[in-house]
Amino acid sequence: MHTVTVVVADDHPLYRSGVVVSLREQEDILVVGEASNGDEVVQLASEKKPDVVLLDISMPGGGVDALSRINQVSPKTRTVMLTVSESDDDIFSALDAGAAGYVLKGVGSDELTSVVKSVAAGQSYVSPSLAARVLRGLKDGGKKTPKQLLSTLTDREVEILKLVAEGMSNKEVGRALDLQEKTVKHYMTNILQKINAKNRVEAAIKAREAWNG
């Protein structure tokens, strides 16, 4: 029997403890760490390489930003957002950033443990009350507003896009942020992909629409 390793990240200690207790009742689930903010959960993901991270979307440091960083430090870890937010922006930001699941906090302990096991086995999960909206959103994927698209970017990517929108080259952005030019180029590739822009000019236009609209 494979034991599923889990890290639980939530800035509300009482709720986090409840989740941990529920998971620890399962013989085939092992909680290997707890975190209360983005930096802590990324550090734990890097050290423990858990099968699954349960991640609050609105904790300090930002859940979606933490998700993107977890994907970098532990690519095989699968992340499930555990949140009270039913906002379309939050749902699609999380799914676009690579979340394997999106679960509302009213979920019962049996269902949560079932989600953890199924996600660890390679499946995806979205709370049933949100599923219809997610399917609709996938059909309308090309119709997302610039603001919705830009909400999928990490803080660093937003920082870079702002400078690009001001007309800076990769080299100038690198100088301004103390990054190597090739690092900026790598970030720009990710940014263009996330916001469905063909080039930096289109990216700058979408950025201005999102920030000024």
C-alpha positions, 0 to 999 in steps of 0.5 A, spaced: 500 500 500 502 506 497 502 512 503 501 518 500 505 524 503 501 531 504 503 538 506 498 542 509 498 550 508 493 554 511 494 561 515 488 559 520 491 554 525 485 551 528 482 550 521 489 547 519 489 542 525 482 540 523 485 538 516 491 535 519 487 531 524 482 528 519 488 526 514 492 522 520 486 518 521 488 515 514 493 509 515 495 510 507 496 518 508 502 521 512 502 529 513 509 531 513 509 538 514 504 544 516 505 551 513 502 558 514 504 562 509 507 562 501 514 561 503 514 556 508 510 551 504 515 552 498 520 551 503 517 544 505 515 542 498 522 543 496 525 539 502 519 534 503 517 533 495 510 531 498 505 527 493 500 532 495 500 539 497 493 542 500 494 550 499 489 555 501 489 560 496 488 567 500 494 566 505 500 570 506 504 570 500 499 568 495 496 561 494 497 562 486 504 565 487 506 559 492 503 554 487 507 556 481 513 556 486 512 549 488 511 547 481 518 549 480 522 546 486 518 540 486 515 538 479 512 532 481 508 534 487 500 535 485 497 541 489 490 542 491 487 549 492 483 548 499 479 555 499 472 559 501 473 563 494 468 561 489 471 567 485 472 565 477 478 569 477 481 565 483 479 558 480 482 559 473 488 563 476 489 556 480 487 552 474 492 555 469 497 555 474 497 548 474 493 546 480 490 539 480 484 540 484 480 546 487 476 544 493 471 548 497 472 549 505 466 546 506 468 539 504 467 533 509 473 529 512 471 523 508 471 527 501 477 531 502 481 524 504 478 521 497 480 527 493 487 527 496 488 520 494 485 521 487 489 527 486 496 523 488 494 517 483 494 522 477 486 525 477 484 532 477 478 534 482 474 540 482 468 541 487 461 539 484 458 546 485 464 549 481 464 544 476 459 547 471 462 554 471 469 551 470 467 547 464 463 553 461 470 557 462 474 552 459 469 553 453 470 560 453 477 560 454 479 564 448 474 570 451 478 571 458 479 578 459 486 581 459 485 582 467 483 575 468 489 573 464 494 577 468 491 574 474 495 568 473 502 571 473 506 571 479 509 577 482 515 577 479 512 576 472 507 582 473 514 586 475 517 584 469 511 585 464 510 592 467 517 594 465 516 591 458 509 595 457 514 601 459 518 599 453 524 596 456 528 591 452 530 584 456 537 587 457 534 593 460 529 589 465 535 585 467 539 591 469 533 594 473 531 588 477 538 585 477 537 579 473 540 576 467 538 577 460 537 570 459 533 569 466 528 575 463 527 572 457 525 565 460 520 569 464 517 573 458 516 566 455 512 564 461 508 570 461 506 570 453 504 563 454 500 565 460 496 571 457 495 568 450 500 573 447 504 572 440 509 577 442 511 582 447 507 588 443 501 584 444 503 583 451 504 590 453 497 592 450 494 587 454 497 589 460 495 596 459 488 594 458 488 590 464 491 595 469 488 601 466 481 598 464 
